[in-house]
Amino acid sequence: MTKLKVPSLQHLARNWHPDSAKITKDLVRLAENPPIFNYNPLFSAVTDMLLLGQPYDQIRKGIHKAVNREGVRNNYLEILPLLRGYVEGVNPDFVQKVDVRMYPVTRGFMIPFSPPLIYGVGGRVCFPWFSFWRASPLADERLSLFVTLVKEVLLDDPDLEDAKFEILDFSAPKPKAPRDLEIIDAKDVPILSNNDKQNMLSVFAEGFFKAQAELAAKGHPTTSEEQSDRSVDSDQHDLFDPGQ
């Protein structure tokens, strides 16, 4: 069933374009031809390794056993060693999950946002954001848009306002190159002015609502607002191309 789903903050940023018609076209295309796999197992792996201390070999064997499609399995297994390298360098004092927040893009249009987890090291709260797309990671103005929106959400939460915010980019530098892990410190990303942010959000909202209307005109259901950011960004699929 074709359905235009409410995106996450990361998807909003990645699919932003200065031309709202391009946003509409992309959203309609992706709603009608959704990707067929997700990254949920990797988010489970992060949680299991950091929160539960589950051994890496058990997680790797679990993916081998549970994922039948070779291409999807290989995609997970290419990322898994990079995840292990990150986790082994953390040694957290505590790890906890984070509840979903909602970001108001425009009146009546709320975008879900939910970090998979936060952890503490030496009295400092750390907030890692995992981006598992193989290609087309957030960059330039799209990266600034994402960081700007997330910092607004974090600053509204007294428990997270001083958190160290990092983006873990697991993309490949070239189409046929292996993936690599780049850790981007959000404090090094330029923040948008309020005017620029509002203009970019207005363009996205215009493209989104036009896509919603176009799908409705074709007889498809309108937006499903019941999903959370964890069900979208954590697996980075559904409405948006995961860049396999």
C-alpha positions as protocol buffer text, in pm:
chain_id: "A"
residue {
  index: 1
  type: MET
  ca { x: 0 y: 0 z: 0 }
}
residue {
  index: 2
  type: THR
  ca { x: 140 y: 338 z: -100 }
}
residue {
  index: 3
  type: LYS
  ca { x: 149 y: 582 z: 189 }
}
residue {
  index: 4
  type: LEU
  ca { x: 336 y: 907 z: 242 }
}
residue {
  index: 5
  type: LYS
  ca { x: 485 y: 880 z: 589 }
}
residue {
  index: 6
  type: VAL
  ca { x: 593 y: 1161 z: 814 }
}
residue {
  index: 7
  type: PRO
  ca { x: 972 y: 1178 z: 774 }
}
residue {
  index: 8
  type: SER
  ca { x: 1231 y: 1217 z: 1047 }
}
residue {
  index: 9
  type: LEU
  ca { x: 1451 y: 1521 z: 1098 }
}
residue {
  index: 10
  type: GLN
  ca { x: 1743 y: 1349 z: 924 }
}
residue {
  index: 11
  type: HIS
  ca { x: 1526 y: 1254 z: 628 }
}
residue {
  index: 12
  type: LEU
  ca { x: 1389 y: 1604 z: 607 }
}
residue {
  index: 13
  type: ALA
  ca { x: 1741 y: 1742 z: 588 }
}
residue {
  index: 14
  type: ARG
  ca { x: 1868 y: 1482 z: 342 }
}
residue {
  index: 15
  type: ASN
  ca { x: 1575 y: 1528 z: 106 }
}
residue {
  index: 16
  type: TRP
  ca { x: 1564 y: 1905 z: 127 }
}
residue {
  index: 17
  type: HIS
  ca { x: 1604 y: 2089 z: -204 }
}
residue {
  index: 18
  type: PRO
  ca { x: 1568 y: 2459 z: -288 }
}
residue {
  index: 19
  type: ASP
  ca { x: 1294 y: 2367 z: -538 }
}
residue {
  index: 20
  type: SER
  ca { x: 983 y: 2237 z: -363 }
}
residue {
  index: 21
  type: ALA
  ca { x: 872 y: 2069 z: -687 }
}
residue {
  index: 22
  type: LYS
  ca { x: 1183 y: 1849 z: -671 }
}
residue {
  index: 23
  type: ILE
  ca { x: 1096 y: 1754 z: -314 }
}
residue {
  index: 24
  type: THR
  ca { x: 743 y: 1664 z: -422 }
}
residue {
  index: 25
  type: LYS
  ca { x: 869 y: 1451 z: -709 }
}
residue {
  index: 26
  type: ASP
  ca { x: 1116 y: 1264 z: -490 }
}
residue {
  index: 27
  type: LEU
  ca { x: 867 y: 1201 z: -211 }
}
residue {
  index: 28
  type: VAL
  ca { x: 603 y: 1068 z: -450 }
}
residue {
  index: 29
  type: ARG
  ca { x: 856 y: 845 z: -625 }
}
residue {
  index: 30
  type: LEU
  ca { x: 989 y: 705 z: -301 }
}
residue {
  index: 31
  type: ALA
  ca { x: 643 y: 653 z: -154 }
}
residue {
  index: 32
  type: GLU
  ca { x: 541 y: 457 z: -463 }
}
residue {
  index: 33
  type: ASN
  ca { x: 868 y: 263 z: -481 }
}
residue {
  index: 34
  type: PRO
  ca { x: 990 y: 222 z: -123 }
}
residue {
  index: 35
  type: PRO
  ca { x: 1323 y: 55 z: -42 }
}
residue {
  index: 36
  type: ILE
  ca { x: 1294 y: -308 z: 62 }
}
residue {
  index: 37
  type: PHE
  ca { x: 1532 y: -329 z: 358 }
}
residue {
  index: 38
  type: ASN
  ca { x: 1614 y: -134 z: 671 }
}
residue {
  index: 39
  type: TYR
  ca { x: 1894 y: -82 z: 921 }
}
residue {
  index: 40
  type: ASN
  ca { x: 1709 y: -194 z: 1234 }
}
residue {
  index: 41
  type: PRO
  ca { x: 1952 y: -483 z: 1303 }
}
residue {
  index: 42
  type: LEU
  ca { x: 2241 y: -238 z: 1327 }
}
residue {
  index: 43
  type: PHE
  ca { x: 2062 y: -21 z: 1578 }
}
residue {
  index: 44
  type: SER
  ca { x: 1987 y: -333 z: 1778 }
}
residue {
  index: 45
  type: ALA
  ca { x: 2357 y: -421 z: 1754 }
}
residue {
  index: 46
  type: VAL
  ca { x: 2461 y: -80 z: 1890 }
}
residue {
  index: 47
  type: THR
  ca { x: 2222 y: -113 z: 2180 }
}
residue {
  index: 48
  type: ASP
  ca { x: 2324 y: -472 z: 2253 }
}
residue {
  index: 49
  type: MET
  ca { x: 2695 y: -392 z: 2252 }
}
residue {
  index: 50
  type: LEU
  ca { x: 2678 y: -67 z: 2449 }
}
residue {
  index: 51
  type: LEU
  ca { x: 2386 y: -126 z: 2682 }
}
residue {
  index: 52
  type: LEU
  ca { x: 2399 y: -504 z: 2732 }
}
residue {
  index: 53
  type: GLY
  ca { x: 2765 y: -578 z: 2661 }
}
residue {
  index: 54
  type: GLN
  ca { x: 2675 y: -851 z: 2415 }
}
residue {
  index: 55
  type: PRO
  ca { x: 2986 y: -1001 z: 2245 }
}
residue {
  index: 56
  type: TYR
  ca { x: 3054 y: -892 z: 1889 }
}
residue {
  index: 57
  type: ASP
  ca { x: 3080 y: -1249 z: 1758 }
}
residue {
  index: 58
  type: GLN
  ca { x: 2731 y: -1329 z: 1887 }
}
residue {
  index: 59
  type: ILE
  ca { x: 2587 y: -1028 z: 1708 }
}
residue {
  index: 60
  type: ARG
  ca { x: 2766 y: -1114 z: 1385 }
}
residue {
  index: 61
  type: LYS
  ca { x: 2646 y: -1474 z: 1397 }
}
residue {
  index: 62
  type: GLY
  ca { x: 2295 y: -1351 z: 1472 }
}
residue {
  index: 63
  type: ILE
  ca { x: 2291 y: -1137 z: 1158 }
}
residue {
  index: 64
  type: HIS
  ca { x: 2425 y: -1427 z: 951 }
}
residue {
  index: 65
  type: LYS
  ca { x: 2145 y: -1648 z: 1078 }
}
residue {
  index: 66
  type: ALA
  ca { x: 1859 y: -1399 z: 1066 }
}
residue {
  index: 67
  type: VAL
  ca { x: 1921 y: -1221 z: 733 }
}
residue {
  index: 68
  type: ASN
  ca { x: 1860 y: -1445 z: 432 }
}
residue {
  index: 69
  type: ARG
  ca { x: 1922 y: -1198 z: 149 }
}
residue {
  index: 70
  type: GLU
  ca { x: 2292 y: -1198 z: 74 }
}
residue {
  index: 71
  type: GLY
  ca { x: 2315 y: -838 z: -44 }
}
residue {
  index: 72
  type: VAL
  ca { x: 2140 y: -703 z: 265 }
}
residue {
  index: 73
  type: ARG
  ca { x: 2342 y: -929 z: 495 }
}
residue {
  index: 74
  type: ASN
  ca { x: 2668 y: -814 z: 338 }
}
residue {
  index: 75
  type: ASN
  ca { x: 2560 y: -453 z: 378 }
}
residue {
  index: 76
  type: TYR
  ca { x: 2511 y: -504 z: 752 }
}
residue {
  index: 77
  type: LEU
  ca { x: 2835 y: -696 z: 789 }
}
residue {
  index: 78
  type: GLU
  ca { x: 3031 y: -422 z: 614 }
}
residue {
  index: 79
  type: ILE
  ca { x: 2916 y: -173 z: 878 }
}
residue {
  index: 80
  type: LEU
  ca { x: 2938 y: -399 z: 1182 }
}
residue {
  index: 81
  type: PRO
  ca { x: 3320 y: -389 z: 1226 }
}
residue {
  index: 82
  type: LEU
  ca { x: 3310 y: -10 z: 1213 }
}
residue {
  index: 83
  type: LEU
  ca { x: 3043 y: -12 z: 1481 }
}
residue {
  index: 84
  type: ARG
  ca { x: 3255 y: -242 z: 1694 }
}
residue {
  index: 85
  type: GLY
  ca { x: 3553 y: -10 z: 1661 }
}
residue {
  index: 86
  type: TYR
  ca { x: 3343 y: 282 z: 1780 }
}
residue {
  index: 87
  type: VAL
  ca { x: 3185 y: 94 z: 2069 }
}
residue {
  index: 88
  type: GLU
  ca { x: 3518 y: -43 z: 2191 }
}
residue {
  index: 89
  type: GLY
  ca { x: 3650 y: 311 z: 2222 }
}
residue {
  index: 90
  type: VAL
  ca { x: 3360 y: 436 z: 2434 }
}
residue {
  index: 91
  type: ASN
  ca { x: 3366 y: 255 z: 2774 }
}
residue {
  index: 92
  type: PRO
  ca { x: 3056 y: 438 z: 2904 }
}
residue {
  index: 93
  type: ASP
  ca { x: 2963 y: 491 z: 3268 }
}
residue {
  index: 94
  type: PHE
  ca { x: 2597 y: 454 z: 3174 }
}
residue {
  index: 95
  type: VAL
  ca { x: 2382 y: 401 z: 2864 }
}
residue {
  index: 96
  type: GLN
  ca { x: 2014 y: 485 z: 2831 }
}
residue {
  index: 97
  type: LYS
  ca { x: 1750 y: 512 z: 2563 }
}
residue {
  index: 98
  type: VAL
  ca { x: 1586 y: 844 z: 2478 }
}
residue {
  index: 99
  type: ASP
  ca { x: 1216 y: 918 z: 2432 }
}
residue {
  index: 100
  type: VAL
  ca { x: 1077 y: 1052 z: 2106 }
}
residue {
  index: 101
  type: ARG
  ca { x: 1048 y: 1427 z: 2068 }
}
residue {
  index: 102
  type: MET
  ca { x: 838 y: 1613 z: 1810 }
}
residue {
  index: 103
  type: TYR
  ca { x: 966 y: 1910 z: 1611 }
}
residue {
  index: 104
  type: PRO
  ca { x: 707 y: 2160 z: 1478 }
}
residue {
  index: 105
  type: VAL
  ca { x: 797 y: 2227 z: 1113 }
}
residue {
  index: 106
  type: THR
  ca { x: 479 y: 2424 z: 1041 }
}
residue {
  index: 107
  type: ARG
  ca { x: 135 y: 2443 z: 1196 }
}
residue {
  index: 108
  type: GLY
  ca { x: -7 y: 2093 z: 1196 }
}
residue {
  index: 109
  type: PHE
  ca { x: 315 y: 1933 z: 1069 }
}
residue {
  index: 110
  type: MET
  ca { x: 524 y: 1769 z: 1340 }
}
residue {
  index: 111
  type: ILE
  ca { x: 843 y: 1575 z: 1268 }
}
residue {
  index: 112
  type: PRO
  ca { x: 947 y: 1298 z: 1509 }
}
residue {
  index: 113
  type: PHE
  ca { x: 1298 y: 1289 z: 1647 }
}
residue {
  index: 114
  type: SER
  ca { x: 1441 y: 1016 z: 1868 }
}
residue {
  index: 115
  type: PRO
  ca { x: 1810 y: 951 z: 1930 }
}
residue {
  index: 116
  type: PRO
  ca { x: 1869 y: 576 z: 1966 }
}
residue {
  index: 117
  type: LEU
  ca { x: 2058 y: 630 z: 2293 }
}
residue {
  index: 118
  type: ILE
  ca { x: 2280 y: 854 z: 2500 }
}
residue {
  index: 119
  type: TYR
  ca { x: 2569 y: 754 z: 2723 }
}
residue {
  index: 120
  type: GLY
  ca { x: 2788 y: 914 z: 2985 }
}
residue {
  index: 121
  type: VAL
  ca { x: 3166 y: 920 z: 3013 }
}
residue {
  index: 122
  type: GLY
  ca { x: 3346 y: 1097 z: 3295 }
}
residue {
  index: 123
  type: GLY
  ca { x: 3043 y: 1305 z: 3386 }
}
residue {
  index: 124
  type: ARG
  ca { x: 2979 y: 1414 z: 3026 }
}
residue {
  index: 125
  type: VAL
  ca { x: 2663 y: 1311 z: 2841 }
}
residue {
  index: 126
  type: CYS
  ca { x: 2733 y: 1201 z: 2484 }
}
residue {
  index: 127
  type: PHE
  ca { x: 2475 y: 1187 z: 2209 }
}
residue {
  index: 128
  type: PRO
  ca { x: 2583 y: 988 z: 1899 }
}
residue {
  index: 129
  type: TRP
  ca { x: 2370 y: 1004 z: 1584 }
}
residue {
  index: 130
  type: PHE
  ca { x: 2421 y: 703 z: 1355 }
}
residue {
  index: 131
  type: SER
  ca { x: 2390 y: 762 z: 979 }
}
residue {
  index: 132
  type: PHE
  ca { x: 2411 y: 430 z: 794 }
}
residue {
  index: 133
  type: TRP
  ca { x: 2351 y: 552 z: 440 }
}
residue {
  index: 134
  type: ARG
  ca { x: 2617 y: 423 z: 204 }
}
residue {
  index: 135
  type: ALA
  ca { x: 2593 y: 719 z: -33 }
}
residue {
  index: 136
  type: SER
  ca { x: 2482 y: 1082 z: -23 }
}
residue {
  index: 137
  type: PRO
  ca { x: 2533 y: 1150 z: 349 }
}
residue {
  index: 138
  type: LEU
  ca { x: 2433 y: 1484 z: 493 }
}
residue {
  index: 139
  type: ALA
  ca { x: 2666 y: 1764 z: 387 }
}
residue {
  index: 140
  type: ASP
  ca { x: 2681 y: 2141 z: 345 }
}
residue {
  index: 141
  type: GLU
  ca { x: 2347 y: 2321 z: 397 }
}
residue {
  index: 142
  type: ARG
  ca { x: 2161 y: 1994 z: 456 }
}
residue {
  index: 143
  type: LEU
  ca { x: 2401 y: 1903 z: 735 }
}
residue {
  index: 144
  type: SER
  ca { x: 2364 y: 2252 z: 882 }
}
residue {
  index: 145
  type: LEU
  ca { x: 1985 y: 2219 z: 868 }
}
residue {
  index: 146
  type: PHE
  ca { x: 1992 y: 1886 z: 1052 }
}
residue {
  index: 147
  type: VAL
  ca { x: 2234 y: 2005 z: 1320 }
}
residue {
  index: 148
  type: THR
  ca { x: 2039 y: 2329 z: 1368 }
}
residue {
  index: 149
  type: LEU
  ca { x: 1712 y: 2142 z: 1422 }
}
residue {
  index: 150
  type: VAL
  ca { x: 1866 y: 1883 z: 1653 }
}
residue {
  index: 151
  type: LYS
  ca { x: 2034 y: 2148 z: 1865 }
}
residue {
  index: 152
  type: GLU
  ca { x: 1698 y: 2318 z: 1906 }
}
residue {
  index: 153
  type: VAL
  ca { x: 1553 y: 1991 z: 2031 }
}
residue {
  index: 154
  type: LEU
  ca { x: 1847 y: 1927 z: 2263 }
}
residue {
  index: 155
  type: LEU
  ca { x: 1843 y: 2280 z: 2405 }
}
residue {
  index: 156
  type: ASP
  ca { x: 1479 y: 2231 z: 2501 }
}
residue {
  index: 157
  type: ASP
  ca { x: 1578 y: 1937 z: 2720 }
}
residue {
  index: 158
  type: PRO
  ca { x: 1771 y: 2029 z: 3036 }
}
residue {
  index: 159
  type: ASP
  ca { x: 1910 y: 1675 z: 3052 }
}
residue {
  index: 160
  type: LEU
  ca { x: 2061 y: 1699 z: 2704 }
}
residue {
  index: 161
  type: GLU
  ca { x: 2141 y: 2066 z: 2648 }
}
residue {
  index: 162
  type: ASP
  ca { x: 2509 y: 2017 z: 2737 }
}
residue {
  index: 163
  type: ALA
  ca { x: 2545 y: 1681 z: 2561 }
}
residue {
  index: 164
  type: LYS
  ca { x: 2832 y: 1619 z: 2321 }
}
residue {
  index: 165
  type: PHE
  ca { x: 2654 y: 1579 z: 1988 }
}
residue {
  index: 166
  type: GLU
  ca { x: 2837 y: 1373 z: 1724 }
}
residue {
  index: 167
  type: ILE
  ca { x: 2725 y: 1242 z: 1385 }
}
residue {
  index: 168
  type: LEU
  ca { x: 2867 y: 902 z: 1294 }
}
residue {
  index: 169
  type: ASP
  ca { x: 2879 y: 881 z: 915 }
}
residue {
  index: 170
  type: PHE
  ca { x: 2925 y: 525 z: 788 }
}
residue {
  index: 171
  type: SER
  ca { x: 2916 y: 611 z: 417 }
}
residue {
  index: 172
  type: ALA
  ca { x: 3168 y: 516 z: 147 }
}
residue {
  index: 173
  type: PRO
  ca { x: 3386 y: 795 z: 2 }
}
residue {
  index: 174
  type: LYS
  ca { x: 3337 y: 658 z: -351 }
}
residue {
  index: 175
  type: PRO
  ca { x: 3069 y: 433 z: -508 }
}
residue {
  index: 176
  type: LYS
  ca { x: 3283 y: 117 z: -515 }
}
residue {
  index: 177
  type: ALA
  ca { x: 3501 y: 196 z: -214 }
}
residue {
  index: 178
  type: PRO
  ca { x: 3447 y: 31 z: 125 }
}
residue {
  index: 179
  type: ARG
  ca { x: 3261 y: 218 z: 392 }
}
residue {
  index: 180
  type: ASP
  ca { x: 3450 y: 424 z: 645 }
}
residue {
  index: 181
  type: LEU
  ca { x: 3350 y: 586 z: 973 }
}
residue {
  index: 182
  type: GLU
  ca { x: 3375 y: 963 z: 994 }
}
residue {
  index: 183
  type: ILE
  ca { x: 3281 y: 1122 z: 1324 }
}
residue {
  index: 184
  type: ILE
  ca { x: 3155 y: 1477 z: 1284 }
}
residue {
  index: 185
  type: ASP
  ca { x: 3150 y: 1698 z: 1591 }
}
residue {
  index: 186
  type: ALA
  ca { x: 2830 y: 1902 z: 1563 }
}
residue {
  index: 187
  type: LYS
  ca { x: 3000 y: 2206 z: 1716 }
}
residue {
  index: 188
  type: ASP
  ca { x: 3208 y: 2230 z: 1398 }
}
residue {
  index: 189
  type: VAL
  ca { x: 2898 y: 2248 z: 1176 }
}
residue {
  index: 190
  type: PRO
  ca { x: 2773 y: 2601 z: 1095 }
}
residue {
  index: 191
  type: ILE
  ca { x: 2431 y: 2678 z: 1243 }
}
residue {
  index: 192
  type: LEU
  ca { x: 2167 y: 2834 z: 1021 }
}
residue {
  index: 193
  type: SER
  ca { x: 2018 y: 3172 z: 1098 }
}
residue {
  index: 194
  type: ASN
  ca { x: 1656 y: 3161 z: 1208 }
}
residue {
  index: 195
  type: ASN
  ca { x: 1550 y: 3319 z: 879 }
}
residue {
  index: 196
  type: ASP
  ca { x: 1739 y: 3065 z: 667 }
}
residue {
  index: 197
  type: LYS
  ca { x: 1606 y: 2778 z: 877 }
}
residue {
  index: 198
  type: GLN
  ca { x: 1246 y: 2896 z: 845 }
}
residue {
  index: 199
  type: ASN
  ca { x: 1281 y: 2942 z: 469 }
}
residue {
  index: 200
  type: MET
  ca { x: 1421 y: 2591 z: 426 }
}
residue {
  index: 201
  type: LEU
  ca { x: 1147 y: 2438 z: 641 }
}
residue {
  index: 202
  type: SER
  ca { x: 880 y: 2624 z: 444 }
}
residue {
  index: 203
  type: VAL
  ca { x: 1015 y: 2488 z: 117 }
}
residue {
  index: 204
  type: PHE
  ca { x: 1017 y: 2133 z: 250 }
}
residue {
  index: 205
  type: ALA
  ca { x: 666 y: 2163 z: 395 }
}
residue {
  index: 206
  type: GLU
  ca { x: 538 y: 2295 z: 61 }
}
residue {
  index: 207
  type: GLY
  ca { x: 694 y: 2001 z: -123 }
}
residue {
  index: 208
  type: PHE
  ca { x: 565 y: 1753 z: 134 }
}
residue {
  index: 209
  type: PHE
  ca { x: 205 y: 1874 z: 125 }
}
residue {
  index: 210
  type: LYS
  ca { x: 206 y: 1879 z: -255 }
}
residue {
  index: 211
  type: ALA
  ca { x: 330 y: 1519 z: -254 }
}
residue {
  index: 212
  type: GLN
  ca { x: 55 y: 1431 z: -9 }
}
residue {
  index: 213
  type: ALA
  ca { x: -205 y: 1590 z: -237 }
}
residue {
  index: 214
  type: GLU
  ca { x: -66 y: 1419 z: -547 }
}
residue {
  index: 215
  type: LEU
  ca { x: -79 y: 1077 z: -385 }
}
residue {
  index: 216
  type: ALA
  ca { x: -430 y: 1143 z: -256 }
}
residue {
  index: 217
  type: ALA
  ca { x: -539 y: 1241 z: -610 }
}
residue {
  index: 218
  type: LYS
  ca { x: -414 y: 903 z: -727 }
}
residue {
  index: 219
  type: GLY
  ca { x: -628 y: 733 z: -466 }
}
residue {
  index: 220
  type: HIS
  ca { x: -348 y: 653 z: -223 }
}
residue {
  index: 221
  type: PRO
  ca { x: -382 y: 700 z: 155 }
}
residue {
  index: 222
  type: THR
  ca { x: -253 y: 1024 z: 303 }
}
residue {
  index: 223
  type: THR
  ca { x: 14 y: 1058 z: 570 }
}
residue {
  index: 224
  type: SER
  ca { x: 60 y: 799 z: 840 }
}
residue {
  index: 225
  type: GLU
  ca { x: 144 y: 997 z: 1153 }
}
residue {
  index: 226
  type: GLU
  ca { x: 167 y: 704 z: 1390 }
}
residue {
  index: 227
  type: GLN
  ca { x: 529 y: 613 z: 1323 }
}
residue {
  index: 228
  type: SER
  ca { x: 808 y: 744 z: 1539 }
}
residue {
  index: 229
  type: ASP
  ca { x: 1149 y: 875 z: 1445 }
}
residue {
  index: 230
  type: ARG
  ca { x: 1296 y: 553 z: 1582 }
}
residue {
  index: 231
  type: SER
  ca { x: 1096 y: 351 z: 1328 }
}
residue {
  index: 232
  type: VAL
  ca { x: 1218 y: 571 z: 1045 }
}
residue {
  index: 233
  type: ASP
  ca { x: 1557 y: 712 z: 1120 }
}
residue {
  index: 234
  type: SER
  ca { x: 1677 y: 408 z: 1303 }
}
residue {
  index: 235
  type: ASP
  ca { x: 1627 y: 195 z: 998 }
}
residue {
  index: 236
  type: GLN
  ca { x: 1655 y: 481 z: 751 }
}
residue {
  index: 237
  type: HIS
  ca { x: 1413 y: 338 z: 500 }
}
residue {
  index: 238
  type: ASP
  ca { x: 1040 y: 355 z: 423 }
}
residue {
  index: 239
  type: LEU
  ca { x: 986 y: 688 z: 249 }
}
residue {
  index: 240
  type: PHE
  ca { x: 1350 y: 751 z: 178 }
}
residue {
  index: 241
  type: ASP
  ca { x: 1625 y: 579 z: -19 }
}
residue {
  index: 242
  type: PRO
  ca { x: 1884 y: 433 z: 220 }
}
residue {
  index: 243
  type: GLY
  ca { x: 2162 y: 472 z: -36 }
}
residue {
  index: 244
  type: GLN
  ca { x: 2253 y: 106 z: -43 }
}
